[in-house]
Amino acid sequence: MGLHISKLRTGIVFSLVLAFVVTTAVALYADVPQMLGALARFRWEYLPLILALTLFNYICRFFKWQYFLKRLGVHIPWIKSLLIFLSGLSMAITPGKVGELLKSYLLKSTTGDPISHTSPIIVAERLSDGLAMLILAATGRCSTVLTGRCYLSCCWSAWQVFCLSRTGRSHWRY
């Protein structure tokens, strides 16, 4: 056990050193004074709000993950589900977030559910993320160009998509 922890510690230290070297190299390659100026102009009082909204986003995404698991009939304690969900976040940097299929593999090793049964959750997450991005983009566009009527139209469209997804869900089951 001690050997495993020392290897893990070595890996973490190596990762941190590598991250520092890469960050330094990028800073040196980029225009350092311009980067420092951008950091100086950043309104740091917004940082707690940014972090809180990011945490809220991940909490909402976890509830969406739980909802999809429930819809597929995958029974897993929520702590294990949370750990699997969080492990998938480490794969979010892969192209198309395809590395998040790790969650399906971990579900298989935990619950015995086949990957073919749980991998559609990853696709559903990407589709719902795409829909959310479209709604956010439309809302942002409407709030800068048109007001009121366009914003209400975007909200109404989002509500209709939500209602349609709720009523047609029985046809999506395998």
BANU-794952 format. One record per residue (C-alpha): residue number from 0; x, y, z. Coordinates in Angstrom, 3 decimals, padded with zeros to 6 digits, m for minus. Layout:
BEGIN
+-----+----------+----------+----------+
| seq |       xx |       yy |       zz |
+-----+----------+----------+----------+
| NUM |        X |        Y |        Z |
...
+-----+----------+----------+----------+
REM end
This chain:
BEGIN
+-----+----------+----------+----------+
| seq |       xx |       yy |       zz |
+-----+----------+----------+----------+
|   0 |  000.000 |  000.000 |  000.000 |
|   1 |  002.839 |  002.382 |  000.854 |
|   2 |  004.444 |  001.790 | m002.551 |
|   3 |  001.180 |  002.652 | m004.276 |
|   4 |  000.848 |  005.939 | m002.351 |
|   5 |  004.452 |  006.918 | m003.058 |
|   6 |  003.923 |  006.254 | m006.787 |
|   7 |  000.755 |  008.323 | m006.659 |
|   8 |  002.546 |  011.143 | m004.839 |
|   9 |  005.372 |  011.038 | m007.401 |
|  10 |  002.829 |  011.216 | m010.221 |
|  11 |  001.076 |  014.200 | m008.675 |
|  12 |  004.342 |  016.064 | m008.105 |
|  13 |  005.455 |  015.289 | m011.666 |
|  14 |  002.106 |  016.563 | m013.010 |
|  15 |  002.361 |  019.790 | m011.027 |
|  16 |  005.937 |  020.416 | m012.176 |
|  17 |  004.953 |  019.695 | m015.777 |
|  18 |  001.956 |  022.052 | m015.498 |
|  19 |  004.222 |  024.784 | m014.116 |
|  20 |  006.752 |  024.292 | m016.938 |
|  21 |  004.052 |  024.369 | m019.622 |
|  22 |  002.416 |  027.460 | m018.094 |
|  23 |  005.783 |  029.218 | m017.924 |
|  24 |  006.592 |  028.264 | m021.520 |
|  25 |  003.234 |  029.583 | m022.740 |
|  26 |  003.709 |  032.796 | m020.747 |
|  27 |  007.173 |  033.298 | m022.235 |
|  28 |  005.944 |  032.521 | m025.747 |
|  29 |  003.008 |  034.871 | m025.375 |
|  30 |  003.357 |  038.550 | m024.678 |
|  31 |  004.048 |  038.553 | m020.915 |
|  32 |  003.402 |  042.288 | m020.357 |
|  33 |  000.100 |  042.056 | m022.213 |
|  34 | m000.883 |  038.976 | m020.200 |
|  35 |  000.016 |  040.691 | m016.918 |
|  36 | m001.985 |  043.728 | m018.013 |
|  37 | m005.011 |  041.550 | m018.684 |
|  38 | m004.641 |  039.968 | m015.246 |
|  39 | m004.351 |  043.415 | m013.669 |
|  40 | m007.553 |  044.573 | m015.418 |
|  41 | m009.462 |  041.470 | m014.345 |
|  42 | m012.153 |  042.331 | m011.821 |
|  43 | m011.166 |  039.938 | m009.028 |
|  44 | m014.276 |  040.686 | m007.007 |
|  45 | m016.167 |  038.553 | m009.530 |
|  46 | m014.018 |  035.488 | m008.832 |
|  47 | m016.201 |  034.163 | m005.958 |
|  48 | m019.308 |  034.554 | m008.131 |
|  49 | m017.599 |  032.797 | m011.038 |
|  50 | m016.536 |  029.910 | m008.794 |
|  51 | m020.000 |  029.673 | m007.216 |
|  52 | m021.694 |  029.556 | m010.631 |
|  53 | m019.213 |  026.918 | m011.781 |
|  54 | m019.993 |  024.800 | m008.723 |
|  55 | m023.726 |  025.286 | m009.352 |
|  56 | m023.198 |  024.142 | m012.954 |
|  57 | m021.499 |  020.926 | m011.830 |
|  58 | m024.224 |  020.255 | m009.259 |
|  59 | m026.888 |  020.658 | m011.960 |
|  60 | m024.937 |  018.389 | m014.296 |
|  61 | m024.689 |  015.747 | m011.551 |
|  62 | m028.466 |  015.847 | m011.076 |
|  63 | m028.868 |  015.461 | m014.838 |
|  64 | m026.485 |  012.455 | m014.670 |
|  65 | m028.585 |  010.965 | m011.861 |
|  66 | m031.758 |  011.544 | m013.868 |
|  67 | m030.330 |  009.714 | m016.888 |
|  68 | m029.175 |  006.823 | m014.705 |
|  69 | m032.641 |  006.548 | m013.182 |
|  70 | m034.293 |  006.642 | m016.628 |
|  71 | m032.120 |  003.712 | m017.736 |
|  72 | m032.778 |  001.792 | m014.537 |
|  73 | m029.174 |  001.848 | m013.358 |
|  74 | m029.158 |  001.453 | m009.580 |
|  75 | m026.045 |  002.765 | m007.864 |
|  76 | m025.485 |  004.490 | m004.512 |
|  77 | m025.264 |  008.232 | m005.025 |
|  78 | m021.764 |  008.472 | m003.503 |
|  79 | m020.391 |  005.974 | m006.042 |
|  80 | m022.347 |  007.747 | m008.753 |
|  81 | m020.820 |  011.064 | m007.703 |
|  82 | m017.316 |  009.592 | m007.806 |
|  83 | m017.932 |  008.168 | m011.284 |
|  84 | m019.388 |  011.484 | m012.434 |
|  85 | m016.377 |  013.389 | m011.096 |
|  86 | m013.958 |  010.953 | m012.722 |
|  87 | m015.600 |  011.704 | m016.053 |
|  88 | m014.826 |  015.392 | m015.633 |
|  89 | m011.134 |  014.592 | m015.923 |
|  90 | m011.871 |  013.353 | m019.434 |
|  91 | m013.685 |  016.532 | m020.478 |
|  92 | m010.577 |  017.789 | m022.288 |
|  93 | m010.603 |  014.935 | m024.801 |
|  94 | m011.854 |  015.803 | m028.296 |
|  95 | m015.639 |  015.756 | m028.296 |
|  96 | m015.433 |  014.725 | m024.639 |
|  97 | m015.339 |  011.149 | m025.919 |
|  98 | m013.102 |  010.264 | m022.968 |
|  99 | m016.176 |  010.582 | m020.780 |
| 100 | m017.046 |  007.073 | m021.937 |
| 101 | m014.844 |  006.199 | m018.989 |
| 102 | m017.997 |  006.735 | m016.934 |
| 103 | m019.725 |  003.901 | m018.789 |
| 104 | m016.749 |  001.642 | m018.156 |
| 105 | m016.739 |  002.538 | m014.458 |
| 106 | m020.485 |  001.930 | m014.268 |
| 107 | m019.921 | m001.499 | m015.807 |
| 108 | m017.248 | m002.356 | m013.259 |
| 109 | m019.447 | m001.069 | m010.413 |
| 110 | m022.959 | m002.196 | m011.350 |
| 111 | m022.386 | m004.769 | m014.072 |
| 112 | m024.496 | m002.801 | m016.571 |
| 113 | m023.019 | m003.190 | m020.060 |
| 114 | m021.306 | m000.221 | m021.667 |
| 115 | m023.780 | m000.401 | m024.536 |
| 116 | m026.571 |  000.221 | m022.018 |
| 117 | m025.011 |  003.257 | m020.298 |
| 118 | m023.047 |  004.942 | m023.107 |
| 119 | m026.179 |  006.652 | m024.490 |
| 120 | m026.097 |  008.753 | m021.324 |
| 121 | m022.900 |  010.372 | m022.586 |
| 122 | m024.554 |  011.133 | m025.933 |
| 123 | m027.631 |  012.535 | m024.160 |
| 124 | m025.386 |  014.730 | m022.005 |
| 125 | m023.646 |  016.121 | m025.092 |
| 126 | m026.978 |  016.757 | m026.838 |
| 127 | m028.440 |  018.507 | m023.805 |
| 128 | m025.240 |  020.546 | m023.432 |
| 129 | m025.511 |  021.564 | m027.092 |
| 130 | m029.142 |  022.547 | m026.654 |
| 131 | m028.243 |  024.587 | m023.577 |
| 132 | m025.484 |  026.361 | m025.521 |
| 133 | m027.915 |  027.197 | m028.327 |
| 134 | m030.407 |  028.595 | m025.829 |
| 135 | m027.701 |  030.648 | m024.119 |
| 136 | m026.411 |  031.952 | m027.452 |
| 137 | m029.911 |  032.865 | m028.631 |
| 138 | m030.655 |  034.554 | m025.327 |
| 139 | m027.411 |  036.516 | m025.492 |
| 140 | m028.050 |  037.483 | m029.093 |
| 141 | m031.568 |  038.597 | m028.341 |
| 142 | m030.517 |  040.580 | m025.309 |
| 143 | m028.008 |  042.593 | m027.364 |
| 144 | m030.059 |  043.079 | m030.540 |
| 145 | m033.678 |  042.876 | m029.563 |
| 146 | m035.240 |  043.004 | m026.181 |
| 147 | m038.338 |  041.693 | m024.483 |
| 148 | m040.174 |  039.935 | m027.299 |
| 149 | m037.155 |  037.962 | m028.576 |
| 150 | m036.092 |  037.020 | m025.066 |
| 151 | m039.580 |  035.743 | m024.275 |
| 152 | m039.556 |  033.833 | m027.569 |
| 153 | m036.293 |  032.096 | m026.597 |
| 154 | m037.663 |  031.199 | m023.168 |
| 155 | m040.887 |  029.927 | m024.720 |
| 156 | m038.931 |  027.796 | m027.219 |
| 157 | m036.808 |  026.335 | m024.442 |
| 158 | m039.954 |  025.503 | m022.473 |
| 159 | m041.498 |  023.796 | m025.520 |
| 160 | m038.375 |  021.698 | m026.087 |
| 161 | m038.446 |  020.692 | m022.425 |
| 162 | m042.147 |  019.777 | m022.583 |
| 163 | m041.695 |  017.797 | m025.791 |
| 164 | m038.794 |  015.888 | m024.294 |
| 165 | m040.933 |  015.032 | m021.262 |
| 166 | m043.960 |  013.849 | m023.239 |
| 167 | m042.070 |  011.845 | m025.849 |
| 168 | m039.712 |  010.080 | m023.463 |
| 169 | m041.619 |  006.792 | m023.434 |
| 170 | m040.827 |  006.343 | m027.116 |
| 171 | m037.078 |  006.689 | m026.477 |
| 172 | m036.747 |  003.638 | m024.266 |
| 173 | m035.232 |  000.504 | m025.716 |
+-----+----------+----------+----------+
REM end
